Amino acid sequence: MARKIGFIMFAMLVLAAMPMFGQTPAATGGNGDVGGGIKALGLALGMGIASGLCALGQGKATAGATEAMARNPGNTAAIRTSLIIGLALIESLALYMFVLALRG
């Protein structure tokens, strides 16, 4: 019961603070560019993490597909098709992060 009340209090506090985050700070002249260096650092860090995780995922997917093709050579075409679709979906993470980095 105490956890539920604590969660409700936290949710109310977060919802009450929402209008504050929607306003542009007066010190910036209204353009909303606060912490440009920190934002660039965060985008660079996010791009690095996304690229690294994509590389790990693609390596694991390629290794699995290669093993599957070696075990069952008759099913190579279906495995290759699934691999290409999977690699495209994995690469989309890095591309979305790249678009965010360019926008920022």
Residue pairs with C-beta under 8 A, 6 or more apart in sequence:
24 30
24 31
24 32
25 32
25 34
27 34
28 34
39 104
40 104
43 100
43 101
43 104
44 101
46 97
46 100
46 101
47 94
47 97
47 98
47 101
50 93
50 94
50 96
50 97
51 94
51 97
53 93
54 90
54 91
54 93
54 94
57 90
58 87
58 90
58 91
61 83
61 86
61 87
61 90
62 83
62 87
65 79
65 80
65 82
65 83
68 75
68 79
69 75
69 76
69 79
69 80
72 79
